[in-house]
Amino acid sequence: MSKKASQFQWKVMSKMYQGKGIFKALNTGRIDDHVLCVREYIANIFFYTKNGTTIMIDAGYNYPRLKEKMEWLDLDPANVTDILITHQDTDHVGAVEDDSDGLFKQAKLHVGRTENKYLTGEVRRRVYFGFYKLPQVHISNEKHLLDDGDVFTIGDIKIEAIQVPGHTWGHMVYLIDDAYLFTGDTIWLGADGGYSFIHALAEDNTLAKVSLAVLKEKLKSRGLTPMIITGHTGWTDDFEFAFAHIDKVCNAFKKQKPVDPNAPFDGYDESDDTEEKACTAVLEKAPEIV
């Protein structure tokens, strides 16, 4: 599935979303001393490093330049032993699907127990308001199944899995060292703050909004305001900005208002994602535009 799906999105979705300000992926580079980012078309995958241990968050598309861009950051796929999977969509698991290049065939996948039902075929992934079934995803990697609230460590890295259903039935976000929240496809950062992610791609938009409200209160009740790192629209360390409009959903069929002037006309145009920038630039947070 992953090769065909990746090629389809590159060829077709590039035209569908031109000029709408929907996707604003970060270029390849460094967010800070712990977090490295690789850009794959409109999506980002992330690597978190602490005390000599590096973990990967999501596996992106079946993307032909992944090894090349990892080398820009001095990352070797052979050294990636653990991958946290937020959800099973092919722009988040493509590099570990059975028809991929096998860069991470040795890695253990950490995935939600509910989300795994898509991978076993017990549940089929539906998009476009339930009218379209996506093809079955096949993955043979070893898996560590997670339940909501599970806390575990990889090396010295503390990871908490928090289930936030809506986009998919078992979508997980990962709170790392109580300071970084990798949100996958739950939060869409618009020019005026965060929204629930793209409406046409959710299993249940109402549930997605409720889940984000619960997540916000869960973090606040613990006094946590982590850096929010999304799969398609960058990052922010402004907690209130990230959760500003989670009672609303991003409508991908319309041009966004207010429009972010930094949003690319074609999110699939990677001409500005270069090795030189990756080696030198620090990736700035999503700006607030009123």
N, C-alpha and C positions, 0 to 999 in steps of 0.2 A: 504493500500500500504506500509506503513512505516515498518512494521515488516518484510514482505517478502523482501523488498528492502534492509533493513539493513542486514538481514541474507545473502542475495545474495552477497552483497559487501564483507562482512567478509569472506565468503567461496571462492568466485571466484576471486574477484579483488585482494585479497592478493597475489594470485599466479601470476596474470597478471603483476603486477608491481614490483615483487621482483627484487632487485638489480639495479633498474633503477634510483633511486634517485629522484623520482617524488614527493612523499609525505613526509613532514618533520614536522609533527604536534608537537606542544609544549606539554610537559607533564603538568599534573595538577599542578597548583601553582600560584604564584603572579608575575606579571610583574612589578608593582609598587604599590604605596599606593592607586591608584584608580582602577586598572584593575586586576581582577582575571580570571583565565583560567581553563577550564576543558577539558581534552582530551577524545575523543571518537574515538577509532581506529585511523584513519588518519585525523580526523577533530577536530577542536577546537570550543568551544563556549566560550563566554566571559561575564563577569559581571563587570559593571562599577558602582562605589559607590562614592557618594559625599554628605556630610552633612546629612547622615542618609538615603538617598534614593539610592536604588540599582536597576539598570535596566539590562536586559539580552540582549545580541546581538546574534541572531540566536538561534535556538532550536535543532540543531544537529540531530543525528540519533534517531530512536526509540531504545534507548540504555539501556540495563538492569542495568548498574552500575551508571547511572547518579545521582540518589539520594545519593548513597554511596559516590561518589566523591565530590558532593556538600557538604556533611557533613564534609569531610576532611577540607574544607575551611570555615566551620561554616556558610554555606548558607542553607536556608530552602526554598524549592520550593513554599511553601504556601505564602511566603513573596514577591514573584516575581509578581508584578502587571502589568508590561509593558515589552514587548519583541519587539525589533527592528528586522525585518526580511529583510535580504538582497535580498533573492530570494527563490523560492519555491521548489528547489530540496530537496529530502528527507533527505540528510545529513545536511540540514539547517532548516528543519521544522518537522522532524520526531517526536519530543516529543510533538507536538501540533496537530498532525494528529488524526483523529477520532478513529483510532485503537490503539492509544498509551495508556500508563498507566494513563493518565490524571493528571500528576503532575502539569500542568499549565493551567488547564481548566478555572481557574478564571482570567487568564491574558489577558490584551488587547494586540492585535498584531498591530504593526505599519508596514504597507506594502505599496509598491508603487501601485498606481492606475492601471498602465499598467500591473504590475506583477500580480495583482489580477485577471486579465482575465484568467490566467492559472487556478486559484482556482475556478472560476465560470464555467469553461469549454468552454469559448468563444474561447480560444486558447489552443492548445495542445503542450506540451513541447517536442521538438525533439533534439536528440543527434546523434552522429556518422554521422555528415555532413548531417543531415536531414533525414536519412534513417530509424531511429528508434524512434517511439513515446513512451514516458514514460506513465505509467498509470496515470489516473486522481488522483490528490491529494484532499482529503476532510478534511476541517477544519471548526469547528463550533464556534471557539472563536470570541468574539467581535473584530471588525477590525476598525482601523483608517487609511483611505486611504490617501496616500501622493502623491503629485506632485513634480516634479523636483524643487529644490530650497526652498521647504517648511522649515520653521524654527519654532520650538516649544520647549516647556520646559516640563520636568517632574521633579517636585520638583525644585531644584536649578540647574538642569542639562540642558544645552542648546544643542539642537540637530538640525543639518541641514541635510536634505535628499538631496542627489545629485544623479540623475539618470545617470547610466553608462551602457547603453545597449550594448549587444553583446553576453555575456555568456548566458543571457536570455534577452528577449525583454524589461523587466522593472527592471533590476537589480539596486538596490540602494546601495550606500555606505553612511556611516553615519559619519559626522564630529561632534565630541562631544567636547564642550567647546573650539572649535577652536584649540585643541591640540592633539586630537586622531582621526585617520581616520580608521574606520573598513571597510575593503574592500571586505569581502566575497570572491567570486571567480572571481575577476577582475585582480588581480596581483598575479603572481606566482614568488616567490623569488628564483632565482637560485643562484649558487655559485658565479656568477659574476654580479649579479644584477637582477632587476625585469623584467619580461616578461609579455605579455598578457597571460591569463590563458589557460589551456589545450585545444588544438585545437579541439579534437574530441567531446568535450562536449559543444561547443559554438553553439548558433543559427546562429551567423554571425561573423566570425573571423575578417573580415575587419572592420566591425562596432566596434568590441571590441577594436581594436587598435586605431581607431579614437577617441573613447570615452575616452581612457586613455590619449591620447595627449591633449584633451580638458580639462580633469580633472587636469592634470599637470599645464597647463597654467592658469587655473582658480585659483588654489591655489597660484601659484607664483605671479599672478597679485595682490593678496591680501596680499602678504608678509607672507603667511602661510607655514610652513614646519612641519606639524604634525607628530607624531609617526604613522607609517604605520603598521597596524595590519591585517594580512591575515587569511583566514580561514583554510589553510592547510600547510603553509610554514613559520610560525613564524612571527616575527616583526622586524622592523628596525626604527631607528631614523635618518638614513642617506637618505635624500630626493632624492638626485641624484642617489644613489644606487637603491632605490626602483623603479625609473622610467628609469633606464639605457637602457633597451632594449625593450621598449613597442611597438616598431615597428616590433617586432618579437613575435612569439607565441610558447609556450612550446609544444613540440612534445612528447606526452606521449607514443608513440610506440617505442621510442629509449632511450637508456641509455643516461643520461644527460652528456654534456661536457661543461665546466669542471665539474667533479664529485665532489660533496660535501662529504668529508670524514665523516661528521657527519650525513649524511642521513642514516636512518636505512635500512638494507637489506629488511626487511619486515615491512612496515609501520603499519601493523595491529598487530604486536607483542607489547603488552602493558606491558611486564614484568618489564620494568624499570620505569613504572608510579606507584609510591607507595605513601602511605599516609605519610610516614616519609619525603620523598622529598617534597611533596606538602606543608607540614607544615613549612619547613625550607628554601627551595631553592627560589632564585629569578631567574626568567626565562630570560636567556640572549638573546640578539638580534641575528639575523641571521648573521653569520660571512661572510666577503668578502674574497673569495678565488680566487686568480689570477692564 
